[in-house]
Amino acid sequence: MAKDPKNSKQFFKSFKAELKKVTWPTPKKIVTDTSSVITIVVLIAVIVFVLDLAYDSINKYGIDPIKESVQNTNTSANAVIDNTTDTNSAASDNGVANDVNSVTNTEGGNP
């Protein structure tokens, strides 16, 4: 399948004709549009930077201290629960030992 040179010439002629129909921007318009885009990008970058600093300071001075106080409260509550559980365990162990002693004493008393 050889390419038809006539079709190639026709293609480039129409391509050139279409490029002549394009309205190209002037250098002044290019500079204006480029400066507008750069200004908007810088403005958005500054807004994001300020919001990032604000949220970071809120996190550092607002949320982290609250989180630490809640963790400290939970740790103290867990310590109280652990002490209560240990005391109850010791009391129930002593109760079992006392029950075993009372049973052996009563059995030992009846030969």
C-alpha positions in Angstrom: 0.0 0.0 0.0 1.9 2.9 -1.3 1.0 6.4 -0.1 -0.6 8.6 -2.7 1.5 11.7 -3.1 -1.6 13.6 -4.3 -3.3 13.0 -0.9 -0.2 14.1 1.0 -0.1 17.4 -1.0 -3.8 17.9 -0.4 -3.3 17.2 3.4 -0.6 19.8 3.8 -2.5 22.4 1.8 -5.5 22.0 4.0 -3.3 22.0 7.1 -1.7 25.3 6.0 -5.1 26.8 5.2 -6.4 25.9 8.7 -3.4 27.4 10.4 -4.1 30.7 8.5 -7.6 30.7 10.0 -6.3 30.6 13.6 -6.2 33.8 15.4 -2.9 33.9 17.2 -2.6 35.9 20.4 -0.4 39.0 20.4 2.7 39.1 22.6 1.0 41.6 24.9 -2.0 39.2 25.3 0.4 36.3 26.1 2.2 38.3 28.8 -1.1 39.4 30.3 -2.6 35.9 30.4 0.7 34.4 31.7 0.9 37.0 34.5 -2.7 36.3 35.4 -2.1 32.6 35.7 1.1 33.1 37.8 -0.7 35.6 40.1 -3.6 33.2 40.7 -1.2 30.3 41.4 0.9 32.3 43.9 -2.3 33.6 45.6 -3.7 30.1 46.0 -0.3 28.9 47.3 -0.2 31.6 49.9 -3.8 30.7 51.0 -2.9 27.0 51.3 0.3 27.9 53.2 -1.6 30.1 55.7 -4.3 27.5 56.2 -1.6 24.9 56.8 0.0 27.0 59.4 -3.3 27.7 61.1 -4.3 24.0 61.2 -0.9 23.1 62.4 -1.1 25.6 65.3 -4.6 24.5 66.1 -3.4 20.9 66.2 -0.3 21.8 68.3 -2.0 24.1 70.9 -5.6 22.9 70.8 -6.0 19.2 70.0 -2.7 17.7 71.2 -3.1 19.0 74.8 -6.7 17.8 74.9 -5.6 14.4 73.6 -2.8 14.1 76.2 -5.2 15.1 79.1 -7.6 12.4 77.9 -4.9 9.8 77.7 -3.7 10.8 81.2 -7.2 10.5 82.5 -7.6 7.1 80.9 -4.2 6.0 82.3 -5.2 7.0 85.8 -8.6 5.4 85.5 -7.0 2.2 84.2 -4.6 2.3 87.2 -7.5 2.6 89.6 -9.3 -0.3 87.9 -6.1 -2.4 88.0 -5.7 -1.7 91.7 -9.3 -2.6 92.4 -9.0 -5.8 90.4 -5.8 -6.8 92.2 -7.4 -6.1 95.6 -10.5 -8.1 94.7 -8.3 -11.0 93.4 -6.3 -11.0 96.6 -9.4 -11.0 98.7 -11.0 -13.8 96.7 -7.8 -15.8 96.9 -7.7 -15.4 100.7 -11.3 -16.4 100.9 -10.6 -19.6 99.0 -7.7 -20.3 101.3 -9.8 -19.6 104.4 -12.5 -21.9 103.1 -9.9 -24.7 102.5 -8.5 -24.2 106.0 -11.9 -24.3 107.6 -12.7 -27.5 105.7 -9.5 -29.2 106.7 -9.9 -28.1 110.3 -13.3 -29.5 110.6 -12.3 -32.7 108.9 -9.1 -32.9 111.0 -11.2 -32.4 114.2 -13.3 -35.5 113.4 -11.0 -38.5 113.3 
